[in-house]
């Protein structure tokens, strides 16, 4: 990996980020232990899949797809209408960790991205438990 390469490029760009997001939502949609987070989403996950793909693309140094469509992400504000506590955060992270392990190559780049994702998930909490 070149030092000039963004994480987006290092991971493999659009197809890899799309697969990561798809695997994440596949887990959320099928695992009974993810129901606590699945139930706060719409019946169809298509819009959520697309938005998370666009967000991760820009967050990792790819094209700013999310910002181009919706403006500044303001992720916590966008999630305030939903009750998110530790159980929701943990279910979300469980699905994301599974997707990470399936899609992204192990190494420092993945570890750094994971740390950011964990911080983001915790920041989304808007209730104590």
Number of C-alpha atoms within 10 A of each C-alpha: 10 7 7 8 11 16 20 20 18 18 19 12 17 17 9 17 22 19 17 24 23 19 20 23 21 15 20 24 19 11 12 10 15 20 16 17 21 21 12 13 15 10 9 9 15 11 11 14 19 15 16 18 22 23 19 22 22 17 18 18 14 17 17 16 18 20 13 11 11 10 10 9 13 9 13 15 10 10 13 13 10 14 14 22 16 16 15 23 20 18 19 22 19 17 21 22 16 14 20 21 12 14 18 18 13 11 8 9 16 17 14 11 15 16 11 13 16 16 11 14 19 18 13 21 20 17 11 7 11
